[in-house]
């Protein structure tokens, strides 16, 4: 779903057939027809303007903050929604991510509360989704652009994981670009399916679980019913980056008589297709990243800094080196690089929960560099 896109942008949609959901997570569009949606929220502070998205949890509008006259994104979740409680979960997590200070790539929350039959979440209005930017490039992107996507995605996930949280719904609609002087900054959104993976110690792996996430991008282990950890977010990111390069994935559009059968066909295709074939024609860094995510042990701490450096080095191989604003979908736009806020992908990843120097929910420098034997390392 294109969650927080500005109303003037036309974004590409992901096929419903490729975004498989469990039968008990169905959309309730038909029953919404008779539901009264308030025109203003929070005692008149926020005014709804236009609906820009809809999903199993509810609806997304863009609106105006009457206090600042700024555009905002407003999510509404009906109390009878099939995904009731997701907005509350997302609001709590966004508070966690904002402490001690909100880092780049995370939206600001202006309001969370209940009005009538709806839970309301008001936040920054962002630009195109990553999916929208891919479609703006004709359905697939050049490798320097995708490498920049990879750098920023990994840094964002490193911060999410530092808070003992796994996202569990990595997809091209859940990353968005900023606006104005941060139009080249990537944001991660939609934490309604996120959960803790570390509570004093790493959670244990179990099996037999229903898939949480999007079948197109989900890791093989997640599709097999295993508990998800950091490795699953990375593998799903790898699938998403390959999708951005190719414009499609070989397991998209598979037909099956039932939901369960379809998941099995997608999972089998992912597991059986050689990575060399999947990544054919792309720089080896993308295959190495996906291979790294798939081979990472369940409890292992990823080498985020090494992975970011791998993609940064790939960008620097171009002539001239690709700058952080050299994104394919921005080509031809009237943008002065001097007015842009630089993307700092050179900063070290924050410590992870198992690091002796880490405090739960804290930030700082990581000991997981390429020379640290405590973290699994990517191939160069």
C-alpha positions as CSV (number, residue, x, y, z in Angstrom):
1,X,0.0,0.0,0.0
2,X,1.3,3.5,-0.8
3,X,1.0,4.7,2.8
4,X,2.0,8.3,3.1
5,X,2.4,9.6,-0.5
6,X,1.6,13.2,-1.2
7,X,-1.6,13.6,-3.1
8,X,-0.1,15.0,-6.2
9,X,2.1,11.9,-6.9
10,X,0.9,8.9,-8.9
11,X,2.5,5.8,-7.6
12,X,2.9,2.3,-9.0
13,X,0.9,-0.4,-7.3
14,X,2.1,-3.9,-6.3
15,X,-0.2,-6.6,-7.5
16,X,-2.5,-8.0,-4.9
17,X,-1.6,-11.5,-6.2
18,X,2.0,-10.9,-5.1
19,X,1.1,-9.3,-1.8
20,X,-0.4,-12.4,-0.3
21,X,-2.1,-12.0,3.1
22,X,-3.5,-14.6,5.5
23,X,-7.3,-15.1,5.2
24,X,-7.9,-13.5,8.6
25,X,-6.1,-10.3,7.5
26,X,-8.6,-9.3,4.9
27,X,-9.6,-5.7,4.0
28,X,-12.9,-4.4,5.2
29,X,-13.5,-1.8,2.5
30,X,-17.2,-2.8,2.0
31,X,-18.1,-2.3,5.6
32,X,-16.4,1.1,5.7
33,X,-19.0,2.7,3.4
34,X,-21.4,3.4,6.3
35,X,-18.7,4.4,8.8
36,X,-18.6,8.1,9.7
37,X,-15.2,9.6,9.3
38,X,-14.6,12.9,11.2
39,X,-13.5,15.9,9.1
40,X,-11.4,17.3,11.9
41,X,-9.4,15.6,14.6
42,X,-7.7,16.5,18.0
43,X,-10.2,19.2,18.8
44,X,-10.0,20.7,15.4
45,X,-6.2,20.8,15.1
46,X,-6.0,18.4,12.1
47,X,-8.3,18.7,9.0
48,X,-8.6,15.8,6.7
49,X,-8.3,16.6,3.0
50,X,-8.1,13.5,0.8
51,X,-7.7,9.8,1.1
52,X,-4.4,8.6,-0.4
53,X,-4.3,4.9,0.6
54,X,-6.2,2.0,2.2
55,X,-5.3,-1.4,3.6
56,X,-6.3,-4.1,6.0
57,X,-5.7,-1.8,9.0
58,X,-7.8,1.2,7.7
59,X,-7.2,4.3,5.7
60,X,-4.6,7.0,5.1
61,X,-5.5,10.7,4.4
62,X,-3.4,13.7,3.9
63,X,-4.5,16.7,5.9
64,X,-3.5,20.0,7.3
65,X,-2.1,20.8,10.8
66,X,-4.1,24.0,11.5
67,X,-1.5,24.9,14.2
68,X,1.4,25.1,11.7
69,X,-0.4,25.0,8.3
70,X,1.8,22.1,7.4
71,X,0.7,19.0,5.4
72,X,0.5,15.8,7.5
73,X,-0.4,12.2,7.0
74,X,-3.3,10.8,9.0
75,X,-3.9,7.1,9.5
76,X,-7.4,5.9,10.7
77,X,-8.0,2.5,12.1
78,X,-11.6,1.5,12.7
79,X,-12.3,-0.4,15.9
80,X,-13.8,-3.2,13.8
81,X,-10.8,-3.4,11.5
82,X,-9.3,-6.8,10.9
83,X,-6.0,-5.4,12.1
84,X,-7.1,-3.5,15.1
85,X,-4.3,-2.4,17.4
86,X,-1.7,-1.9,14.7
87,X,-1.7,1.9,15.0
88,X,-1.3,1.7,18.8
89,X,1.7,-0.6,18.3
90,X,3.2,1.7,15.7
91,X,2.7,4.7,17.9
92,X,4.5,3.1,20.8
93,X,7.4,2.0,18.7
94,X,7.8,5.4,17.1
95,X,8.1,6.8,20.6
96,X,10.9,4.2,21.3
97,X,12.7,5.1,18.1
98,X,12.6,8.8,19.0
99,X,14.6,8.3,22.2
100,X,17.0,9.8,23.1
101,X,16.7,11.7,19.8
102,X,14.8,10.9,16.6
103,X,17.4,9.8,14.0
104,X,17.2,10.5,10.2
105,X,14.8,8.3,8.4
106,X,12.0,8.1,11.0
107,X,8.9,10.1,10.9
108,X,7.7,12.5,13.6
109,X,4.5,11.6,15.3
110,X,2.3,14.6,16.1
111,X,-0.7,12.9,17.6
112,X,-2.2,9.6,18.6
113,X,-5.6,9.1,20.1
114,X,-9.1,7.9,19.6
115,X,-12.0,9.8,18.0
116,X,-15.4,8.0,17.8
117,X,-14.8,4.6,16.3
118,X,-11.3,5.3,15.1
119,X,-7.8,5.2,16.3
120,X,-5.9,8.2,14.8
121,X,-2.2,8.5,14.1
122,X,-0.9,11.8,12.6
123,X,2.7,12.0,11.3
124,X,5.0,13.6,8.8
125,X,3.8,13.6,5.2
126,X,6.5,12.1,3.1
127,X,7.2,11.8,-0.7
128,X,7.2,8.8,-3.0
129,X,7.3,5.3,-1.7
130,X,10.3,3.3,-2.9
131,X,7.8,1.5,-5.1
132,X,6.7,4.8,-6.5
133,X,10.3,5.8,-7.4
134,X,10.9,2.4,-9.1
135,X,7.8,2.9,-11.2
136,X,8.9,6.5,-12.0
137,X,12.1,4.9,-13.5
138,X,10.0,2.7,-15.8
139,X,9.7,-0.2,-13.5
140,X,13.3,-0.9,-12.6
141,X,16.3,1.2,-11.5
142,X,20.0,1.4,-12.4
143,X,22.4,-0.2,-10.0
144,X,23.9,3.0,-8.5
145,X,20.4,4.1,-7.5
146,X,19.6,0.6,-6.0
147,X,23.0,0.6,-4.2
148,X,22.0,3.9,-2.5
149,X,18.7,2.4,-1.6
150,X,20.6,-0.5,0.0
151,X,22.9,1.7,2.0
152,X,20.0,3.6,3.5
153,X,17.8,0.6,4.1
154,X,20.6,-1.2,6.0
155,X,21.3,1.8,8.2
156,X,17.6,2.2,9.0
157,X,17.3,-1.5,9.9
158,X,20.4,-1.3,12.1
159,X,18.7,1.4,14.2
160,X,15.4,-0.6,14.3
161,X,17.3,-3.7,15.4
162,X,19.3,-1.7,18.0
163,X,16.0,-1.2,19.8
164,X,15.4,-5.0,20.0
165,X,12.8,-4.8,17.3
166,X,12.4,-6.6,13.9
167,X,10.2,-5.0,11.3
168,X,8.7,-8.2,9.7
169,X,7.1,-6.4,6.8
170,X,9.9,-5.3,4.5
171,X,8.5,-4.2,1.2
172,X,8.8,-1.4,-1.4
173,X,5.8,0.4,0.0
174,X,7.2,0.5,3.5
175,X,10.2,2.7,2.6
176,X,9.6,6.3,1.5
177,X,11.6,9.2,0.3
178,X,11.6,12.6,2.0
179,X,10.6,15.9,0.6
180,X,12.3,19.3,0.1
181,X,15.9,19.3,1.1
182,X,15.6,15.6,2.2
183,X,14.1,14.4,-1.1
184,X,16.9,11.8,-1.4
185,X,16.6,10.6,2.2
186,X,14.9,7.2,2.8
187,X,12.5,6.6,5.6
188,X,11.2,3.3,7.0
189,X,7.5,3.2,7.9
190,X,4.6,0.9,9.0
191,X,5.6,-0.9,12.2
192,X,2.2,-2.5,12.8
193,X,3.6,-6.0,12.4
194,X,6.9,-5.3,14.2
195,X,7.8,-7.2,17.4
196,X,10.7,-7.7,19.9
197,X,13.3,-10.2,19.2
198,X,15.4,-9.5,22.3
199,X,14.2,-9.4,25.9
200,X,17.2,-9.7,28.2
201,X,18.3,-12.4,25.7
202,X,17.5,-13.3,22.1
203,X,14.2,-15.0,21.6
204,X,14.3,-18.7,20.7
205,X,13.4,-19.9,17.3
206,X,10.2,-21.9,16.9
207,X,8.3,-23.2,13.9
208,X,4.8,-23.7,12.7
209,X,4.0,-19.9,12.6
210,X,1.8,-18.2,10.1
211,X,3.6,-15.9,7.7
212,X,3.8,-12.3,8.9
213,X,4.8,-9.9,6.1
214,X,4.5,-9.8,2.3
215,X,5.1,-13.1,0.4
216,X,6.8,-11.4,-2.5
217,X,9.7,-10.2,-0.3
218,X,9.6,-12.4,2.8
219,X,12.5,-14.6,3.7
220,X,12.5,-18.3,3.0
221,X,12.6,-19.1,6.7
222,X,9.7,-16.8,7.5
223,X,7.6,-18.5,4.7
224,X,8.5,-21.8,6.3
225,X,6.9,-20.7,9.5
226,X,10.0,-19.9,11.5
227,X,10.3,-17.1,14.1
228,X,11.7,-14.0,12.5
229,X,14.9,-12.3,13.6
230,X,17.3,-9.7,12.1
231,X,18.4,-12.0,9.3
232,X,14.9,-12.1,7.9
233,X,14.7,-8.3,7.6
234,X,18.0,-8.4,5.7
235,X,16.9,-11.2,3.4
236,X,13.6,-9.5,2.6
237,X,15.6,-6.3,1.9
238,X,17.8,-8.3,-0.5
239,X,14.7,-9.5,-2.4
240,X,13.4,-6.0,-2.5
241,X,16.7,-4.6,-4.0
242,X,16.8,-7.4,-6.6
243,X,13.2,-6.5,-7.5
244,X,14.2,-2.9,-7.9
245,X,17.0,-4.0,-10.3
246,X,15.0,-6.5,-12.3
247,X,11.5,-4.9,-12.2
248,X,10.0,-8.2,-11.2
249,X,10.8,-11.4,-9.2
250,X,10.5,-14.9,-10.7
251,X,8.0,-16.0,-8.1
252,X,5.5,-13.1,-8.8
253,X,2.2,-14.0,-10.3
254,X,2.2,-17.7,-9.5
255,X,-1.2,-19.3,-9.5
256,X,-2.5,-21.7,-6.9
257,X,-5.9,-22.9,-5.8
258,X,-5.5,-21.9,-2.1
259,X,-3.6,-19.4,-0.1
260,X,-1.5,-22.1,1.5
261,X,-0.7,-23.6,-1.9
262,X,0.4,-20.3,-3.2
263,X,2.7,-19.6,-0.3
264,X,4.3,-23.0,-0.8
265,X,4.9,-22.4,-4.5
266,X,6.4,-19.0,-3.8
267,X,8.6,-20.4,-1.0
268,X,9.8,-23.4,-3.2
269,X,10.6,-21.1,-6.1
270,X,12.7,-18.8,-3.8
271,X,14.6,-21.8,-2.3
272,X,15.2,-23.6,-5.5
273,X,16.2,-20.7,-7.8
274,X,20.1,-20.3,-7.8
275,X,21.1,-16.9,-6.6
276,X,23.4,-16.6,-9.7
277,X,20.3,-16.9,-11.9
278,X,18.2,-14.5,-9.8
279,X,20.9,-11.8,-9.8
280,X,22.2,-12.4,-13.3
281,X,23.3,-9.2,-15.0
282,X,23.6,-7.3,-11.7
283,X,26.9,-6.4,-9.8
284,X,27.9,-9.2,-7.5
285,X,27.3,-7.1,-4.4
286,X,23.6,-7.7,-4.6
287,X,23.9,-11.4,-4.7
288,X,26.5,-11.3,-1.9
289,X,24.1,-9.3,0.2
290,X,21.2,-11.7,-0.4
291,X,23.4,-14.7,0.2
292,X,24.7,-13.1,3.5
293,X,21.1,-12.6,4.8
294,X,20.1,-16.2,3.9
295,X,23.2,-17.7,5.5
296,X,23.2,-15.7,8.7
297,X,22.4,-17.7,11.8
298,X,19.2,-17.0,13.6
299,X,20.7,-15.1,16.6
300,X,23.7,-13.6,14.8
301,X,24.3,-9.9,14.8
302,X,24.7,-8.6,11.3
303,X,27.7,-6.6,10.2
304,X,25.7,-3.5,9.3
305,X,28.7,-1.3,8.7
306,X,30.4,-3.8,6.4
307,X,27.2,-4.2,4.4
308,X,26.7,-0.4,4.0
309,X,30.4,-0.1,3.0
310,X,30.0,-2.8,0.4
311,X,27.2,-0.8,-1.4
312,X,29.0,2.5,-0.9
313,X,32.1,1.2,-2.5
314,X,30.0,0.0,-5.4
315,X,28.6,3.5,-5.9
316,X,32.2,4.9,-5.9
317,X,33.2,2.6,-8.7
318,X,31.2,4.6,-11.2
319,X,32.9,7.4,-13.1
320,X,32.4,10.0,-11.7
321,X,31.5,8.4,-8.3
322,X,27.7,8.4,-7.7
323,X,26.7,11.0,-5.1
324,X,23.9,10.4,-2.6
325,X,21.5,12.6,-4.6
326,X,22.3,10.9,-7.9
327,X,19.1,8.9,-7.9
328,X,17.6,7.8,-11.3
329,X,14.1,9.1,-10.5
330,X,15.5,12.6,-9.7
331,X,17.3,12.9,-13.1
332,X,16.1,16.0,-15.0
333,X,14.6,17.6,-11.9
334,X,15.6,21.2,-11.0
335,X,17.6,20.3,-7.8
336,X,20.5,22.3,-6.4
337,X,22.7,19.8,-4.5
338,X,24.0,22.6,-2.3
339,X,20.6,23.0,-0.8
340,X,20.2,19.3,0.1
341,X,20.9,17.8,3.6
342,X,23.7,15.2,3.0
343,X,22.9,11.6,3.6
344,X,25.3,10.3,6.2
345,X,25.7,6.6,5.4
346,X,29.2,6.8,6.9
347,X,28.1,6.9,10.4
348,X,28.6,3.7,12.4
349,X,25.7,1.5,13.3
350,X,24.3,1.8,16.8
351,X,25.1,-1.0,19.3
352,X,22.9,-4.0,19.3
353,X,21.1,-5.4,22.4
354,X,23.7,-8.2,23.0
355,X,26.6,-5.7,22.9
356,X,28.1,-5.3,26.4
357,X,28.3,-1.5,25.7
358,X,24.6,-1.3,24.7
359,X,21.7,-0.3,26.9
360,X,18.3,-1.3,25.7
361,X,17.0,1.4,23.5
362,X,20.3,3.4,23.6
363,X,22.4,4.7,20.8
364,X,26.1,5.0,20.2
365,X,28.9,3.4,18.2
366,X,29.0,-0.2,17.2
367,X,31.7,-2.7,17.7
368,X,30.5,-4.7,14.6
369,X,33.0,-3.4,12.1
370,X,34.7,-5.6,9.5
371,X,37.5,-6.3,12.0
372,X,35.3,-7.5,14.8
373,X,34.9,-11.2,15.0
374,X,31.7,-11.0,17.0
375,X,29.6,-10.3,13.9
376,X,29.1,-12.2,10.7
377,X,30.7,-10.5,7.8
378,X,29.6,-10.1,4.1
379,X,31.7,-11.2,1.2
380,X,33.3,-8.3,-0.6
